[in-house]
């Protein structure tokens, strides 16, 4: 093993001998005591330091000094050229290769003529120097280029100096691997923080030889050079950010669609404070809207305080009444759209507990196909871009504009944002929304795919080939809400609404269908009566709302409830009179049946052997003699066995 003395190590490190001894005493530097005692400090003890135990950069420095001392030249690393094809070249490189190919072709043609080839080569080199003064030529260069073209092809003709893979990197791969482990994390630490943590890790692992780190700019350049941008976004911001920012759009064509083929729906929060007239503080309201995909026209909308299934149905009904019934509706996965009686539960269907019976939804009754977009995929709905226009063109016109984020919020709201009286009243705001959509949004020229600079109104009218309509009465019936499947009880059926149960009943429902599973359809604005259906979706009857009586109910209310019960009992008696006949006397029927059974009885017993059993021995002997066996008794067992044998034969 090779050792260094304290003075040699101090000179190699560039520090004092005192500092080196201090490092040895503090166990910061490995050293061994020299067995040869010499006079000096520390009681004559000297130390030697193993070369293998010092820092890697000092080892390299020591090796260079030794090679220089012994006259050994520095080893040159082998340059590995990067193999590239014509397609991978830049335009300048392809132009350079073509120039050299032309030069070599012209050179071979010139030197092939009569005369001394060496002289002609020199003449051609002089000619090239005058033609291309920016380039350097010699006969050796021409020969080398000709050989490269022959052996490696056109890619060998370009200047490849510096295009090898053994450049010394400012950031070693081991260091950058540790750095990327900290940088590519959703905590989104800064480059400087990741560098600091990398430095700490290297010290902890005893790899101080890789320090100091390169500059902040070097790490930033290495990130841009080595890590794909999509990977940076995915690792630091998540999958959704990568999908929204990096993945390409799925382009769609609109020319094969017609108006009312597909409507897309969604909710938008107005970035505007309004005054609802009830609260001291201003509020923000929502827009539930349906947009025709082909024409980008808003066809149905409703301003609401809270997005809900009722707001969705209101906006849909307004669109249907004015423009007809669409063939398909596309929505996101919000609960206001994935209500079981509107569009079904969508992806939540698997988690819903039930008996397996699918109640027809409102969209089923209207003949509308319902589709939901991929979860958290805003790009699937063009209405999201329409809402951005609403924000920029409409919401920013109001003094109550709040901005989409806190950074966009106007400073004036610090003074006016706490008093609702400073902002537009809600009824006026709703009127402004209607006028903006009808007069501005649906009439502005659109540059989207398939629009050709026309307005949504114009495209809708031009592409409307079929319009499905329904009368108001039919629409009322088709757009009734559905209640869940339930069993009919003595109290009838019920609807849970706002934390209370509303009961509905009728004589027909209670009399014929008690205990059966049914569901009913209702109009939320008219709950006096509901329509009841069975499990086969067949209409059963209508049921009226009933109410419970309080303990302090007046006499008239009690009498009315009693009269209803009497009507029910009267209906039961009437049914009995119509369907139940008077029965005959049960005793007479029983005696008559007994006599009939006795007269028709023809079964008589017919045994093969009749045995008379008596208690008198004298009588038994007399019977034996009568049978012809004087003084002997009859063997009944043998007789029975002979009888069985005869039957078997």
C-alpha positions as CSV (number, residue, x, y, z in Angstrom):
1,X,0.0,0.0,0.0
2,X,1.2,3.5,-0.9
3,X,1.5,6.1,1.9
4,X,2.0,9.8,2.2
5,X,3.8,11.6,5.0
6,X,2.2,14.5,6.8
7,X,4.2,17.1,5.0
8,X,3.5,15.5,1.6
9,X,-0.3,15.3,2.3
10,X,-0.2,19.0,3.6
11,X,1.5,20.1,0.4
12,X,-0.9,18.0,-1.7
13,X,-4.0,19.4,0.1
14,X,-2.6,23.0,0.3
15,X,-2.8,23.3,4.0
16,X,-0.4,23.4,7.0
17,X,1.1,20.4,8.7
18,X,-0.5,21.5,12.0
19,X,-3.9,21.3,10.4
20,X,-3.2,17.8,9.1
21,X,-2.1,16.6,12.5
22,X,-5.2,18.1,14.1
23,X,-7.4,16.2,11.6
24,X,-5.6,13.0,12.5
25,X,-6.1,13.6,16.3
26,X,-9.8,14.3,15.7
27,X,-10.2,11.2,13.6
28,X,-11.2,13.2,10.6
29,X,-8.3,11.7,8.6
30,X,-7.2,8.1,8.7
31,X,-3.5,7.6,9.4
32,X,-1.2,5.0,11.0
33,X,1.7,5.5,13.3
34,X,5.1,5.0,11.7
35,X,7.1,2.2,13.3
36,X,10.4,4.0,12.7
37,X,10.9,6.4,15.5
38,X,12.4,9.8,14.8
39,X,13.1,12.7,16.9
40,X,10.5,15.4,16.8
41,X,7.2,16.5,18.3
42,X,4.7,14.3,19.9
43,X,7.3,12.3,21.7
44,X,9.0,11.3,18.5
45,X,5.8,9.7,16.9
46,X,5.2,10.2,13.2
47,X,2.3,9.3,11.0
48,X,1.7,8.1,7.5
49,X,-1.5,8.5,5.5
50,X,-2.7,5.8,3.1
51,X,-3.3,7.1,-0.4
52,X,-6.4,5.0,-0.7
53,X,-8.0,6.8,2.3
54,X,-7.7,10.4,1.0
55,X,-10.3,12.3,-1.1
56,X,-10.8,11.1,-4.7
57,X,-9.8,14.4,-6.2
58,X,-6.6,14.4,-4.1
59,X,-5.9,10.9,-5.4
60,X,-6.2,12.1,-9.0
61,X,-4.0,15.1,-8.2
62,X,-1.3,12.8,-6.7
63,X,-1.4,10.4,-9.6
64,X,-1.0,13.3,-12.1
65,X,2.1,14.5,-10.1
66,X,3.6,11.0,-10.1
67,X,3.1,10.6,-13.9
68,X,4.7,14.0,-14.5
69,X,7.6,13.1,-12.2
70,X,8.2,9.8,-13.9
71,X,7.8,11.3,-17.4
72,X,4.6,9.3,-18.2
73,X,2.3,11.2,-20.6
74,X,-1.3,11.8,-19.6
75,X,-3.7,9.1,-21.0
76,X,-6.1,10.6,-23.6
77,X,-9.7,9.2,-23.4
78,X,-10.9,7.6,-26.6
79,X,-13.4,9.8,-28.4
80,X,-16.6,7.9,-29.3
81,X,-18.3,9.6,-32.2
82,X,-22.0,9.8,-32.1
83,X,-23.5,7.8,-35.0
84,X,-26.1,9.8,-36.7
85,X,-28.1,9.3,-39.9
86,X,-29.1,11.7,-42.6
87,X,-32.5,12.2,-41.1
88,X,-30.9,13.2,-37.7
89,X,-28.7,15.8,-39.3
90,X,-29.6,19.5,-39.1
91,X,-30.1,21.5,-42.3
92,X,-26.6,23.0,-42.0
93,X,-25.1,19.6,-41.6
94,X,-26.9,18.2,-44.6
95,X,-25.7,21.2,-46.6
96,X,-22.1,20.6,-45.4
97,X,-22.3,16.9,-46.4
98,X,-23.6,17.8,-49.8
99,X,-20.9,20.3,-50.4
100,X,-18.1,17.8,-49.5
101,X,-19.7,15.2,-51.7
102,X,-19.7,17.6,-54.6
103,X,-16.0,18.6,-53.9
104,X,-14.9,15.0,-53.8
105,X,-16.7,14.2,-57.0
106,X,-15.1,17.2,-58.7
107,X,-11.7,16.2,-57.3
108,X,-11.9,12.7,-58.6
109,X,-12.9,13.9,-62.1
110,X,-10.0,16.5,-62.1
111,X,-7.2,14.2,-61.0
112,X,-8.4,11.5,-63.5
113,X,-7.2,13.5,-66.4
114,X,-3.7,13.1,-68.0
115,X,-0.6,14.3,-66.2
116,X,0.9,13.9,-62.8
117,X,-1.8,13.2,-60.2
118,X,0.3,14.7,-57.4
119,X,0.6,18.0,-59.2
120,X,-3.1,18.0,-60.1
121,X,-4.0,17.4,-56.5
122,X,-2.0,20.4,-55.4
123,X,-3.6,22.5,-58.2
124,X,-7.1,21.4,-57.1
125,X,-6.3,22.3,-53.4
126,X,-5.3,25.7,-54.5
127,X,-8.4,26.0,-56.6
128,X,-10.6,25.0,-53.6
129,X,-8.8,27.5,-51.3
130,X,-9.8,30.3,-53.7
131,X,-13.4,29.0,-54.2
132,X,-14.0,28.4,-50.5
133,X,-11.8,30.8,-48.6
134,X,-13.6,30.1,-45.3
135,X,-12.6,26.5,-45.4
136,X,-9.2,24.8,-45.0
137,X,-8.0,22.3,-47.6
138,X,-5.1,20.0,-48.1
139,X,-4.4,16.8,-50.1
140,X,-4.5,14.9,-46.8
141,X,-7.9,16.3,-45.9
142,X,-9.3,15.3,-49.3
143,X,-8.0,11.8,-49.0
144,X,-9.3,11.5,-45.4
145,X,-12.8,12.7,-46.5
146,X,-12.8,10.4,-49.5
147,X,-12.0,7.4,-47.3
148,X,-14.7,8.4,-44.7
149,X,-17.3,8.7,-47.4
150,X,-16.4,5.3,-48.7
151,X,-16.4,3.5,-45.4
152,X,-19.1,5.4,-43.4
153,X,-21.3,7.2,-45.8
154,X,-22.4,10.8,-46.1
155,X,-22.7,11.3,-42.4
156,X,-18.9,11.1,-42.0
157,X,-18.4,14.2,-44.1
158,X,-19.7,16.7,-41.6
159,X,-17.5,18.4,-38.9
160,X,-17.9,16.2,-35.9
161,X,-15.5,17.9,-33.5
162,X,-16.9,17.9,-30.0
163,X,-19.7,15.5,-31.0
164,X,-18.6,12.7,-28.8
165,X,-20.0,11.3,-25.6
166,X,-17.0,11.7,-23.2
167,X,-17.2,15.4,-22.4
168,X,-16.7,16.1,-18.7
169,X,-20.1,16.8,-17.2
170,X,-20.6,19.7,-14.9
171,X,-23.0,17.5,-12.9
172,X,-22.0,13.9,-12.4
173,X,-24.7,11.3,-13.1
174,X,-24.7,10.1,-9.5
175,X,-25.3,13.7,-8.2
176,X,-28.0,14.4,-10.8
177,X,-29.8,11.2,-9.9
178,X,-30.0,12.2,-6.3
179,X,-31.1,15.7,-7.3
180,X,-33.9,14.5,-9.5
181,X,-35.2,12.3,-6.7
182,X,-35.9,15.5,-4.7
183,X,-36.9,17.7,-7.7
184,X,-39.4,15.3,-9.3
185,X,-41.8,15.3,-6.4
186,X,-45.3,16.8,-6.0
187,X,-44.0,19.0,-3.1
188,X,-42.5,21.1,-6.0
189,X,-39.3,22.1,-4.2
190,X,-37.2,24.8,-5.8
191,X,-34.0,24.0,-7.6
192,X,-32.0,25.7,-4.9
193,X,-33.7,23.7,-2.2
194,X,-33.1,20.4,-4.1
195,X,-29.4,21.3,-4.5
196,X,-29.1,21.9,-0.8
197,X,-30.7,18.6,0.1
198,X,-28.5,16.8,-2.5
199,X,-25.4,18.4,-0.9
200,X,-26.5,17.2,2.6
201,X,-27.1,13.7,1.3
202,X,-23.7,13.5,-0.2
203,X,-22.1,14.5,3.1
204,X,-24.2,12.0,5.0
205,X,-23.1,9.2,2.7
206,X,-19.4,10.2,2.9
207,X,-19.2,11.3,-0.7
208,X,-17.6,14.7,-0.2
209,X,-15.5,14.0,-3.3
210,X,-18.5,14.9,-5.5
211,X,-18.6,18.3,-3.9
212,X,-18.8,21.2,-4.5
213,X,-21.9,21.1,-6.7
214,X,-22.3,22.9,-10.0
215,X,-24.1,26.2,-10.2
216,X,-27.8,26.8,-10.1
217,X,-27.8,27.6,-13.8
218,X,-26.1,24.3,-14.6
219,X,-28.8,22.3,-12.8
220,X,-31.5,24.3,-14.5
221,X,-29.9,23.6,-17.9
222,X,-29.5,19.9,-17.1
223,X,-33.2,19.7,-16.2
224,X,-34.2,21.2,-19.5
225,X,-31.7,18.9,-21.4
226,X,-32.2,15.6,-19.6
227,X,-35.8,15.5,-18.3
228,X,-38.8,15.6,-20.7
229,X,-41.2,18.4,-19.9
230,X,-44.1,16.1,-19.7
231,X,-42.3,14.1,-17.0
232,X,-41.6,17.3,-15.1
233,X,-45.3,18.2,-15.1
234,X,-46.5,14.7,-14.3
235,X,-44.1,14.2,-11.4
236,X,-44.4,17.7,-9.9
237,X,-48.0,18.6,-10.7
238,X,-49.8,15.3,-11.1
239,X,-51.6,13.3,-13.8
240,X,-54.4,15.7,-14.4
241,X,-52.0,18.6,-14.9
242,X,-50.0,16.5,-17.4
243,X,-53.2,15.6,-19.2
244,X,-54.4,19.2,-19.4
245,X,-51.1,20.9,-20.2
246,X,-49.0,18.4,-22.1
247,X,-51.2,15.8,-23.9
248,X,-52.4,16.8,-27.4
249,X,-56.0,17.6,-28.0
250,X,-58.2,15.0,-29.5
251,X,-59.4,16.9,-32.5
252,X,-63.0,16.3,-33.6
253,X,-64.8,17.1,-36.8
254,X,-68.2,18.8,-36.6
255,X,-69.3,18.6,-40.3
256,X,-71.0,15.2,-39.8
257,X,-73.2,16.6,-37.0
258,X,-76.5,18.3,-37.2
259,X,-78.2,20.7,-34.9
260,X,-79.9,19.0,-31.9
261,X,-77.7,15.9,-32.4
262,X,-75.8,16.5,-29.2
263,X,-76.3,19.0,-26.3
264,X,-73.6,19.4,-23.7
265,X,-74.5,20.7,-20.2
266,X,-72.5,22.0,-17.3
267,X,-72.6,24.6,-14.4
268,X,-70.7,27.9,-14.3
269,X,-70.0,30.1,-11.3
270,X,-70.4,33.7,-12.2
271,X,-67.4,35.7,-11.1
272,X,-69.8,38.5,-10.1
273,X,-71.2,39.7,-6.7
274,X,-75.0,40.3,-6.9
275,X,-77.6,41.5,-4.4
276,X,-80.3,38.9,-3.7
277,X,-82.3,41.4,-1.7
278,X,-82.3,39.2,1.4
279,X,-78.8,39.3,2.8
280,X,-76.5,42.1,3.8
281,X,-73.5,40.5,2.1
282,X,-73.4,39.9,-1.7
283,X,-73.6,36.4,-3.1
284,X,-72.5,34.6,-6.2
285,X,-74.9,32.7,-8.4
286,X,-74.5,29.9,-11.0
287,X,-75.5,29.3,-14.6
288,X,-76.8,25.9,-15.6
289,X,-76.6,25.8,-19.4
290,X,-77.1,23.5,-22.4
291,X,-75.1,24.1,-25.5
292,X,-75.6,22.6,-29.0
293,X,-72.4,21.0,-30.0
294,X,-72.7,21.6,-33.8
295,X,-73.5,25.3,-33.7
296,X,-72.0,26.2,-30.2
297,X,-75.3,27.9,-29.5
298,X,-76.7,28.2,-25.9
299,X,-80.1,26.5,-26.2
300,X,-81.3,26.3,-22.6
301,X,-80.0,28.0,-19.4
302,X,-81.1,28.9,-15.9
303,X,-79.6,31.2,-13.2
304,X,-79.7,29.5,-9.8
305,X,-78.5,30.1,-6.3
306,X,-77.3,26.5,-6.1
307,X,-76.7,23.9,-8.8
308,X,-79.2,21.1,-8.5
309,X,-81.2,18.5,-10.4
310,X,-84.2,20.9,-10.4
311,X,-82.1,23.7,-12.0
312,X,-80.9,21.1,-14.6
313,X,-84.4,20.1,-15.5
314,X,-85.5,23.8,-15.7
315,X,-82.7,24.6,-18.2
316,X,-83.4,21.5,-20.2
317,X,-87.1,22.2,-20.4
318,X,-86.5,25.7,-21.5
319,X,-84.3,24.4,-24.3
320,X,-86.7,21.7,-25.4
321,X,-89.7,24.1,-25.4
322,X,-87.9,26.5,-27.7
323,X,-85.6,24.3,-29.9
324,X,-86.9,20.7,-29.6
325,X,-85.7,17.5,-28.0
326,X,-82.0,16.6,-28.6
327,X,-80.8,13.1,-29.5
328,X,-78.0,12.9,-27.0
329,X,-76.8,14.8,-23.9
330,X,-73.2,14.9,-22.7
331,X,-72.5,16.0,-19.2
332,X,-69.9,15.7,-16.5
333,X,-70.2,13.5,-13.4
334,X,-71.8,16.0,-11.1
335,X,-74.6,14.8,-8.9
336,X,-77.0,17.4,-10.4
337,X,-76.7,15.4,-13.7
338,X,-76.2,11.9,-12.3
339,X,-79.5,11.8,-10.4
340,X,-81.1,8.4,-10.6
341,X,-84.3,9.8,-12.1
342,X,-82.8,12.2,-14.6
343,X,-79.9,10.6,-16.4
344,X,-79.1,7.6,-14.1
345,X,-76.3,7.2,-11.7
346,X,-73.5,6.7,-14.4
347,X,-70.3,5.4,-12.8
348,X,-72.0,5.4,-9.4
349,X,-74.4,2.7,-10.5
350,X,-72.2,-0.1,-9.4
351,X,-72.1,1.4,-5.8
352,X,-75.8,1.9,-5.6
353,X,-77.7,-0.6,-3.5
354,X,-81.0,-1.7,-4.9
355,X,-83.1,-4.6,-6.0
356,X,-81.8,-4.5,-9.6
357,X,-84.9,-2.8,-11.1
358,X,-84.0,0.1,-13.4
359,X,-86.6,2.9,-13.1
360,X,-87.0,4.7,-16.4
361,X,-85.3,8.1,-16.2
362,X,-86.6,11.4,-17.5
363,X,-84.2,11.2,-20.4
364,X,-85.4,7.7,-21.2
365,X,-88.9,9.0,-21.4
366,X,-87.8,11.8,-23.7
367,X,-85.9,9.4,-25.9
368,X,-82.5,11.1,-25.2
369,X,-79.3,9.1,-25.0
370,X,-77.2,10.1,-22.0
371,X,-73.4,10.1,-21.9
372,X,-71.0,11.3,-19.3
373,X,-67.5,12.6,-19.9
374,X,-64.4,11.1,-18.4
375,X,-63.9,12.1,-14.7
376,X,-62.0,15.4,-14.3
377,X,-61.6,15.8,-18.1
378,X,-62.7,19.4,-18.9
379,X,-61.4,19.1,-22.5
380,X,-64.2,16.7,-23.4
381,X,-66.8,19.5,-23.1
382,X,-66.7,22.5,-25.4
383,X,-69.0,24.4,-23.1
384,X,-66.0,25.0,-20.8
385,X,-64.5,27.2,-23.4
386,X,-67.9,29.0,-23.8
387,X,-68.0,29.7,-20.1
388,X,-64.6,31.4,-20.5
389,X,-66.2,33.8,-23.1
390,X,-69.0,34.4,-20.6
391,X,-66.4,35.4,-18.0
392,X,-64.4,37.7,-20.3
393,X,-67.3,39.3,-22.2
394,X,-70.0,39.4,-19.6
395,X,-68.8,39.1,-16.0
396,X,-66.1,41.7,-16.4
397,X,-68.7,44.3,-17.3
398,X,-70.0,44.5,-13.7
399,X,-68.6,46.5,-10.8
400,X,-69.1,43.3,-8.7
401,X,-66.6,41.3,-10.8
402,X,-64.6,39.2,-8.4
403,X,-62.1,37.5,-10.7
404,X,-61.6,33.8,-11.2
405,X,-58.8,33.7,-8.5
406,X,-57.7,35.9,-5.7
407,X,-55.0,37.2,-7.9
408,X,-57.6,38.5,-10.4
409,X,-59.8,40.1,-7.8
410,X,-60.1,43.9,-8.3
411,X,-58.8,46.1,-5.5
412,X,-62.0,48.1,-5.3
413,X,-63.8,45.1,-3.7
414,X,-61.9,45.8,-0.5
415,X,-64.2,48.8,0.0
416,X,-67.4,47.7,-1.7
417,X,-67.3,43.9,-1.3
418,X,-69.0,43.7,2.1
419,X,-72.2,45.6,1.3
420,X,-74.7,43.9,-1.0
421,X,-76.3,47.3,-1.8
422,X,-73.3,48.2,-4.0
423,X,-74.1,45.5,-6.5
424,X,-76.7,44.6,-9.1
425,X,-80.0,43.1,-7.9
426,X,-80.5,39.5,-8.7
427,X,-83.7,39.9,-10.9
428,X,-81.9,42.5,-13.0
429,X,-78.8,40.3,-13.3
430,X,-80.9,37.4,-14.5
431,X,-82.4,39.7,-17.2
432,X,-78.9,40.8,-18.2
433,X,-77.9,37.1,-18.6
434,X,-80.8,36.4,-20.9
435,X,-80.1,39.4,-23.1
436,X,-76.4,38.6,-23.3
437,X,-76.9,35.0,-24.3
438,X,-79.6,35.8,-26.9
439,X,-78.2,39.0,-28.2
440,X,-74.4,38.7,-27.9
441,X,-73.2,35.2,-27.4
442,X,-75.5,33.4,-29.9
443,X,-74.9,36.2,-32.4
444,X,-71.2,36.7,-32.4
445,X,-69.0,35.4,-35.3
446,X,-67.3,32.1,-34.3
447,X,-64.0,30.9,-35.7
448,X,-64.1,27.3,-34.4
449,X,-64.0,24.2,-36.5
450,X,-66.9,23.9,-38.8
451,X,-68.2,27.4,-38.0
452,X,-66.5,29.3,-40.9
453,X,-66.9,32.6,-39.2
454,X,-70.7,32.3,-38.9
455,X,-72.7,33.0,-35.8
456,X,-74.1,30.1,-33.6
457,X,-77.7,31.2,-34.6
458,X,-76.8,31.0,-38.3
459,X,-75.1,27.6,-38.0
460,X,-77.9,26.2,-35.9
461,X,-80.5,27.2,-38.5
462,X,-78.4,26.0,-41.4
463,X,-77.7,22.5,-39.8
464,X,-81.2,21.8,-38.4
465,X,-82.6,19.0,-40.5
466,X,-84.9,17.2,-38.0
467,X,-86.7,18.7,-34.9
468,X,-88.3,16.4,-32.4
469,X,-91.0,18.3,-30.5
470,X,-93.7,17.4,-27.8
471,X,-96.9,19.2,-26.7
472,X,-96.8,20.9,-23.3
473,X,-99.1,18.2,-21.9
474,X,-96.8,15.4,-23.2
475,X,-93.8,17.3,-21.9
476,X,-95.3,17.6,-18.5
477,X,-95.8,13.9,-18.4
478,X,-92.4,12.9,-19.7
479,X,-90.5,15.3,-17.4
480,X,-92.1,14.1,-14.1
481,X,-89.6,13.3,-11.4
482,X,-89.3,9.7,-10.2
483,X,-89.3,8.4,-6.7
484,X,-87.4,5.3,-5.6
485,X,-88.9,1.8,-5.5
486,X,-90.7,1.2,-2.2
487,X,-93.3,-1.1,-0.7
488,X,-96.9,0.1,-0.2
489,X,-97.8,0.2,3.5
490,X,-101.0,1.0,5.4
491,X,-100.0,4.7,5.1
492,X,-99.5,4.3,1.3
493,X,-96.2,5.6,-0.2
494,X,-94.0,8.5,0.8
495,X,-91.6,11.1,-0.7
496,X,-88.6,12.3,1.3
497,X,-88.3,16.1,0.7
498,X,-86.4,18.6,2.7
499,X,-86.0,16.3,5.7
500,X,-89.7,15.5,5.8
501,X,-91.9,12.6,4.5
502,X,-94.9,13.4,2.4
503,X,-97.4,10.6,2.2
504,X,-99.7,9.7,-0.7
505,X,-102.5,7.2,-0.7
506,X,-105.7,6.1,-2.4
507,X,-108.3,3.5,-2.0
508,X,-107.2,1.5,-5.0
509,X,-103.5,1.6,-4.0
510,X,-104.2,0.5,-0.4
511,X,-106.8,-2.1,-1.3
512,X,-105.1,-3.9,-4.2
513,X,-101.4,-3.2,-3.9
514,X,-100.5,-3.1,-0.2
515,X,-97.2,-5.0,0.3
516,X,-96.2,-4.7,-3.3
517,X,-93.2,-2.7,-4.6
518,X,-94.0,0.4,-6.6
519,X,-92.6,3.7,-7.6
520,X,-94.3,7.0,-8.5
521,X,-93.7,10.0,-10.6
522,X,-94.4,13.5,-9.5
523,X,-94.1,17.2,-10.4
524,X,-92.2,19.1,-7.7
525,X,-94.3,22.2,-8.2
526,X,-97.6,20.2,-7.9
527,X,-97.4,17.6,-5.1
528,X,-101.2,17.2,-4.6
529,X,-101.2,14.1,-6.7
530,X,-98.6,11.5,-8.0
531,X,-98.7,8.7,-10.6
532,X,-97.9,5.2,-9.3
533,X,-96.2,2.5,-11.4
534,X,-95.4,-1.2,-10.7
535,X,-92.1,-3.1,-11.2
536,X,-93.0,-3.7,-14.8
537,X,-93.3,0.1,-15.3
538,X,-97.1,-0.2,-15.9
539,X,-99.3,2.6,-14.6
540,X,-101.4,1.5,-11.6
541,X,-103.3,4.5,-10.4
542,X,-103.0,8.0,-9.0
543,X,-102.5,8.8,-5.3
544,X,-103.3,11.9,-3.4
545,X,-101.3,13.6,-0.7
546,X,-102.4,12.8,2.9
547,X,-101.5,14.6,6.1
548,X,-101.2,13.6,9.7
549,X,-103.5,15.1,12.3
550,X,-102.1,16.9,15.3
551,X,-103.3,16.5,18.8
552,X,-104.9,19.9,18.7
553,X,-106.7,19.3,15.4
554,X,-110.2,20.8,15.3
555,X,-113.4,18.8,15.0
556,X,-113.9,19.4,11.3
557,X,-110.4,17.9,10.5
558,X,-111.1,14.8,12.7
559,X,-114.5,14.3,11.1
560,X,-112.9,14.5,7.6
561,X,-110.3,11.9,8.5
562,X,-113.1,9.6,9.9
563,X,-115.1,10.1,6.8
564,X,-112.2,9.0,4.7
565,X,-111.8,5.8,6.8
566,X,-115.6,5.2,6.5
567,X,-115.3,5.5,2.7
568,X,-112.5,3.0,2.7
569,X,-114.6,0.5,4.8
570,X,-117.6,1.1,2.6
571,X,-115.5,0.3,-0.5
572,X,-114.3,-3.0,1.2
573,X,-117.9,-4.0,2.0
574,X,-119.0,-3.2,-1.5
575,X,-116.3,-5.4,-3.0
576,X,-117.4,-8.2,-0.6
577,X,-121.0,-7.9,-1.8
578,X,-119.9,-8.0,-5.4
579,X,-117.4,-10.8,-5.2
580,X,-118.3,-13.0,-2.2
581,X,-121.4,-15.2,-2.5
582,X,-123.5,-16.4,0.5
583,X,-122.1,-19.7,1.7
584,X,-124.3,-22.8,2.6
585,X,-124.6,-24.3,6.1
586,X,-121.4,-26.0,6.9
587,X,-123.0,-28.8,9.1
588,X,-125.4,-29.8,6.4
589,X,-122.6,-30.0,3.9
590,X,-120.6,-32.2,6.2
591,X,-123.5,-34.7,6.8
592,X,-124.3,-34.9,3.1
593,X,-120.6,-35.6,2.3
594,X,-120.6,-38.4,5.0
595,X,-123.6,-40.1,3.5
596,X,-122.2,-40.0,0.1
597,X,-119.0,-41.5,1.3
598,X,-120.8,-44.4,3.0
599,X,-122.9,-45.2,0.0
600,X,-120.0,-45.3,-2.3
601,X,-117.9,-47.6,0.0
602,X,-117.3,-50.9,-1.9
603,X,-114.2,-52.0,-0.2
604,X,-114.7,-55.3,1.9
605,X,-111.9,-57.3,3.7
606,X,-111.2,-60.8,2.3
607,X,-108.6,-62.7,4.3
608,X,-107.2,-66.0,3.0
609,X,-107.1,-67.6,6.5
610,X,-109.6,-67.1,9.3
611,X,-108.4,-68.1,12.7
612,X,-110.8,-68.5,15.6
613,X,-109.2,-67.8,18.9
614,X,-111.0,-69.2,22.1
615,X,-110.0,-69.7,25.7
616,X,-111.7,-73.3,25.9
617,X,-109.3,-76.3,25.3
618,X,-112.2,-78.7,24.7
619,X,-113.6,-76.5,22.0
620,X,-110.1,-76.3,20.4
621,X,-109.9,-80.2,20.2
622,X,-113.3,-80.5,18.7
623,X,-112.4,-78.1,16.0
624,X,-109.3,-80.1,15.3
625,X,-111.2,-83.4,14.9
626,X,-113.7,-81.7,12.6
627,X,-110.8,-80.9,10.4
628,X,-109.9,-84.6,10.1
629,X,-106.9,-84.8,12.4
630,X,-107.9,-87.0,15.3
631,X,-106.2,-86.0,18.5
632,X,-103.8,-83.6,16.6
633,X,-103.8,-79.8,16.6
634,X,-103.6,-77.7,13.4
635,X,-100.1,-76.3,12.5
636,X,-101.0,-72.7,11.5
637,X,-97.3,-71.7,10.9
638,X,-96.8,-74.4,8.3
639,X,-100.0,-73.5,6.6
640,X,-99.0,-69.9,6.3
641,X,-95.6,-70.8,4.9
642,X,-97.2,-73.1,2.3
643,X,-99.6,-70.3,1.3
644,X,-96.7,-67.8,0.8
645,X,-94.8,-70.4,-1.3
646,X,-97.9,-71.0,-3.5
647,X,-98.2,-67.2,-4.1
648,X,-94.6,-66.9,-5.1
649,X,-95.0,-69.7,-7.7
